[in-house]
Amino acid sequence: MGMGMGEEEDRADFLQWLGPDTSAIVFTLLHHPADLARASAVSRSWRTFVIANQFSKIQCLRVCPEVSNFTSIEASSSGSDVKEDVGSSAAAGWENQKRDHRVYMHLSHSLLSPYNSRNCIIRCIGASSTDNFPEETIENTLEPIDHVEMSLSYWSSGGQRDPSFPECLIYMLHSDLCLIDEIKIQPFQAFFQYGSPIYSAQYVRFRMGYPKLPLCPEQLISDENEGQLTADDNYTWTYASPEFPMLQENVAQSFKLPHAVVCIGGVVKIELLGRIQKQAIDGLYYVCVSHVQILGNPLSQELSVAPRENGVVLKYHPEPRRSIARCSDLGGDDGSSPSNWHNFATRIWQSGTGRGIGWNQALLSRLLFGPPLQLLEEDDDDDIS
């Protein structure tokens, strides 16, 4: 049978009714990758709009601005690497956009998933100086107590006449990508010295980033090697924290970051700024640390990073199983998966209320509460996950 004019009007696309600018405002209100996945499953035009406007990347940037450091994407498929290259053809460009969408969906899911913070340190890279190596090595800071097998367990800097002379401790994390929210540092109290002085720093600051070249095991700290990789020119730092004052107390002092930070590359540098305590025996200033914890959540092992001449690459190597990123990228490329868009639109209306967005009241009233636009054939399956 022929379709009446009213039915044809009801089949108009939501994006066409609102236009690209207002539609973009609507889609930026989606704060969870599951909602973005449902939106991209509504129709082919919605899926194209989501991918072309990089809303999955926008979600990641909203959570962690450090994501802006990624200059390109590499993703493996069936054991082969597919790379995004600047200056690729238009056809290849669209394939790159679809791949980027899948990878950023996977990353955003990792960033937004609930987690219990745990210590992310896996190894010590090195310290800027050590007073007595290896007895006072940085590796002692991995032990949660001051004494191990009747021996003192702490790191001590070399002595300095200038109390403003800085020191640093550098650690390697469990994963190339870790979401870090808190760092704990316990200064060392020298009970064996007169007055039991505490050798804390005045301030502490944190940097996170990636090595410019792969770290070789023989260059890391060990009983035979004090470490050769503490210079800044070995790394690209993608995040620097504010300075935090340290207390001259023998307790694990907690330093919460202003927001959870993605450590891109799995390297954290703790900068100890300023010295308080002078050692009586030599008249030099020292900084000593008993214990360090870098707390957060290692992200999926399917995600890694690699330095390149023009920046850092985000790499995605999914396991053979059906990965989270693929599950969230619902529907085929034709956007044929069914969805009830009305509940979705209602959520958008509720989340946008009071935000000062100047939408067309009559149009949205019809979209939300009038006869629904038939974007796809009606289906009772509301649960798309």
C-alpha positions in Angstrom: 0.0 0.0 0.0 1.1 3.6 -0.6 2.4 5.6 2.3 0.5 8.8 3.4 2.1 12.1 3.7 1.8 12.1 7.5 3.5 8.7 7.7 6.3 10.0 5.5 6.8 13.0 7.8 6.9 10.7 10.8 9.7 8.8 9.2 11.9 11.9 9.2 15.3 11.4 10.9 15.8 12.9 14.4 19.1 14.4 13.2 17.4 16.0 10.2 14.7 17.6 12.5 17.2 19.1 14.9 20.0 19.8 12.4 23.7 19.0 12.9 24.6 21.7 15.4 21.8 21.0 17.9 22.2 17.2 17.3 25.9 17.6 18.3 24.9 19.3 21.5 22.5 16.5 22.2 25.1 13.8 21.7 27.7 15.5 23.8 25.3 15.1 26.8 25.9 11.3 26.6 28.4 10.6 29.4 28.7 6.8 29.2 29.9 4.6 26.3 26.9 2.3 26.6 24.6 5.3 25.8 26.8 6.2 22.9 26.7 2.7 21.6 22.9 2.6 21.8 22.7 5.9 19.9 25.0 4.6 17.1 22.7 1.5 16.8 19.5 3.5 16.0 20.1 3.9 12.3 22.8 4.2 9.7 22.7 8.0 9.8 23.0 8.1 13.6 26.0 5.7 13.4 27.6 7.8 10.7 27.0 11.0 12.8 28.6 9.4 15.9 31.7 8.2 14.1 32.2 11.3 11.9 32.0 13.6 14.9 34.4 11.5 17.1 32.0 11.4 20.1 33.8 8.4 21.5 37.0 10.3 21.6 35.2 13.3 23.1 34.0 11.1 25.9 37.6 10.0 26.7 38.9 13.6 26.6 36.1 14.7 29.0 37.3 12.1 31.5 41.0 12.5 31.0 42.4 15.4 28.9 45.7 13.5 28.7 44.1 11.5 25.9 44.9 14.4 23.6 48.5 13.3 23.5 47.6 10.4 21.2 48.6 11.4 17.6 47.4 8.2 15.9 45.8 4.8 16.3 47.1 1.3 15.5 44.8 -1.6 15.8 45.3 -5.2 15.0 42.7 -7.3 13.2 43.1 -11.1 12.7 46.7 -10.8 13.6 47.6 -8.0 11.3 48.2 -4.4 12.1 46.1 -1.7 10.5 47.5 1.8 10.9 46.0 5.3 10.6 48.3 7.5 8.6 48.1 11.2 8.0 47.2 12.0 4.4 45.4 8.7 3.7 42.7 8.6 1.0 39.1 9.5 1.7 37.9 5.9 1.5 40.7 4.8 3.9 39.9 7.8 6.1 36.4 6.5 6.8 37.8 3.1 7.7 40.2 4.8 10.0 37.4 6.8 11.6 35.4 3.6 12.3 38.5 1.9 13.8 39.2 4.9 15.9 35.6 4.9 17.1 35.9 1.2 18.3 39.3 1.9 20.0 38.1 5.0 21.9 34.9 3.2 22.9 37.1 0.5 24.4 39.3 3.1 26.1 36.3 5.1 27.5 34.8 1.9 28.9 38.1 1.3 30.7 38.3 4.8 32.0 34.7 4.9 33.3 34.4 1.4 34.8 34.3 1.3 38.6 37.5 0.1 40.2 39.2 -0.3 43.6 42.5 1.6 43.7 45.6 -0.6 44.1 49.3 0.0 44.0 50.3 0.1 40.4 54.2 0.1 40.8 55.8 -3.0 39.3 59.5 -1.9 39.2 61.9 0.9 40.2 63.6 2.7 37.3 66.0 4.8 39.4 66.7 7.7 41.7 68.5 11.0 41.0 71.1 10.1 43.7 71.7 7.6 46.5 73.8 8.2 49.5 74.9 4.6 50.2 74.1 2.2 47.3 72.8 -0.5 47.4 72.0 -0.3 51.2 69.8 2.8 50.7 68.5 2.0 47.2 65.1 3.2 45.9 64.0 -0.4 45.8 63.6 -0.2 49.6 60.7 2.2 49.0 58.6 -0.8 47.7 58.7 -2.3 51.2 55.8 -1.1 53.4 57.8 -1.2 56.6 61.0 0.6 57.8 62.7 -2.6 58.9 63.2 -5.8 56.8 65.0 -8.7 58.4 66.5 -6.5 61.1 67.9 -4.1 58.5 66.7 -0.5 57.8 64.6 -0.2 54.7 64.5 3.3 53.1 66.0 5.4 50.3 68.3 8.2 51.0 69.5 11.0 48.7 73.0 12.2 48.5 73.8 15.1 50.8 73.7 18.7 49.6 74.7 22.0 51.1 71.9 23.8 49.2 68.5 22.9 50.9 66.7 23.8 47.6 68.5 21.1 45.6 65.8 18.7 44.2 65.7 14.9 44.0 63.5 12.5 42.1 62.4 8.9 42.2 61.1 7.2 39.0 58.9 4.1 38.9 57.5 1.8 36.2 53.8 0.8 36.4 52.0 -2.5 35.8 50.6 -1.3 32.5 51.3 1.2 29.6 48.0 2.9 30.6 47.1 3.3 34.2 44.5 5.6 35.7 46.2 7.2 38.7 44.2 9.1 41.4 46.5 9.1 44.5 50.1 8.8 45.5 51.3 8.0 49.0 54.8 8.8 50.4 56.1 8.1 53.8 59.2 10.1 54.8 61.9 8.3 56.8 62.5 9.0 60.5 66.1 8.2 61.6 65.5 6.7 65.0 69.2 5.9 65.2 70.2 9.6 65.2 70.0 12.0 68.1 66.4 13.5 68.2 65.1 11.0 65.7 64.9 13.6 62.8 62.5 13.1 59.9 64.1 13.7 56.5 61.0 14.8 54.5 61.0 17.1 51.5 59.3 20.5 51.6 57.1 19.9 48.5 56.4 17.1 46.1 55.3 17.1 42.5 54.4 14.2 40.1 55.1 13.8 36.4 53.7 11.0 34.2 54.7 9.9 30.8 56.5 7.5 28.5 60.1 6.6 27.6 61.3 7.9 24.3 63.1 4.6 23.7 62.2 1.1 25.1 63.6 0.6 28.6 66.3 -2.1 28.7 66.3 -4.3 31.8 70.1 -3.7 32.3 69.5 0.0 32.6 67.0 -0.3 35.4 67.9 -0.2 39.1 69.4 -3.5 40.5 71.8 -4.6 43.2 74.7 -4.2 40.7 73.4 -1.1 38.9 72.3 2.2 40.4 70.2 3.0 37.3 71.0 5.2 34.2 67.6 6.5 33.3 66.7 9.4 35.6 67.4 12.3 33.2 64.4 14.1 31.8 65.6 13.8 28.2 64.8 10.0 28.4 61.1 10.7 28.7 58.2 12.7 27.3 56.0 13.9 30.2 52.3 14.1 29.4 51.2 15.3 32.8 52.6 17.4 35.6 50.8 17.8 38.9 50.6 20.9 41.2 53.1 21.1 44.0 51.9 19.6 47.3 53.4 20.5 50.7 54.8 17.6 52.6 54.6 17.3 56.4 57.6 16.4 58.5 55.9 13.4 59.9 56.7 9.7 59.8 53.4 8.6 58.3 52.1 7.6 54.8 51.1 11.0 53.5 48.3 11.0 50.9 48.4 13.2 47.8 45.2 13.1 45.8 45.4 14.4 42.3 43.0 17.1 41.2 41.4 14.4 38.9 42.2 10.9 37.9 45.1 11.0 35.4 45.9 8.5 32.6 49.6 7.8 32.9 50.4 7.3 29.2 53.5 5.1 29.0 53.5 3.7 32.5 56.3 5.9 34.0 55.9 8.1 37.1 58.4 10.6 38.4 58.2 11.8 42.0 59.9 15.1 42.4 61.1 15.9 45.9 61.5 19.7 46.1 63.4 21.3 48.9 65.1 19.8 52.0 64.3 20.4 55.7 66.6 18.2 57.7 70.4 18.7 58.0 72.4 15.7 59.2 74.5 16.7 62.3 77.5 14.5 61.4 78.3 16.2 58.1 76.2 19.4 58.0 74.5 18.3 54.7 70.8 18.3 53.9 69.2 14.9 52.9 65.8 13.6 51.8 64.8 10.1 52.8 61.7 8.0 51.9 60.5 4.8 53.6 57.7 3.8 51.3 55.9 4.9 48.1 52.5 3.8 46.6 51.1 4.9 43.3 47.4 4.1 43.5 44.9 3.6 40.7 43.8 1.2 38.1 45.8 -0.5 35.3 43.7 -0.3 32.2 43.0 -3.2 29.7 46.1 -5.1 28.6 44.6 -4.9 25.1 45.6 -1.2 25.1 49.2 -0.1 24.9 51.3 2.8 23.6 54.3 3.3 21.5 56.4 6.4 20.9 56.8 7.8 17.4 58.8 10.7 16.0 55.6 12.9 15.9 54.1 11.8 19.3 52.7 8.7 20.9 50.5 6.0 19.3 47.6 4.3 21.0 47.7 0.6 20.1 44.8 -1.8 20.4 45.3 -5.5 20.2 42.0 -7.3 21.0 42.1 -10.8 22.3 40.4 -13.5 20.2 37.3 -13.3 22.3 34.5 -10.8 21.7 36.0 -7.7 23.2 34.3 -5.0 25.2 34.9 -2.5 22.4 33.3 -4.7 19.8 30.3 -5.5 22.0 29.8 -1.8 22.6 30.0 -1.0 18.9 26.6 -2.4 18.4 25.1 -3.3 15.1 26.6 -3.8 11.7 28.0 -1.0 9.6 24.6 -0.6 8.1 23.2 0.4 11.5 20.5 -2.2 11.2 20.1 -3.2 14.9 16.7 -2.2 16.2 16.2 0.2 19.1 13.4 2.0 20.8 14.7 5.6 20.5 11.9 7.2 22.5 13.3 6.2 25.9 16.7 7.4 24.7 15.4 10.8 23.7 13.6 11.1 27.0 16.9 10.5 28.9 18.5 13.2 26.8 15.6 15.6 27.6 16.0 14.9 31.3 19.8 15.3 31.3 19.6 18.5 29.3 17.0 20.2 31.5 18.3 23.3 33.3 21.5 23.4 31.2 20.5 26.5 29.3 20.3 24.7 25.9 18.0 26.7 23.6 16.1 23.9 21.9 12.9 24.3 19.9 10.3 23.5 22.5 7.5 22.5 20.1 9.8 20.2 18.2 11.2 18.4 21.2 7.7 18.1 22.7 6.6 16.3 19.6 9.7 14.1 19.6 9.4 13.2 23.3 5.6 13.1 23.9 3.9 13.2 20.6 3.6 10.5 17.9 7.2 9.1 17.7 9.2 9.5 14.5 9.6 6.1 13.0 13.4 5.9 12.6 13.3 2.2 12.3 10.6 -0.5 12.3 9.1 -0.7 15.7 10.5 -3.3 18.0 9.8 -4.2 21.6 13.4 -4.9 22.3 14.5 -2.0 24.5 17.5 -3.6 26.1 20.6 -3.0 23.9 23.8 -3.6 25.7 
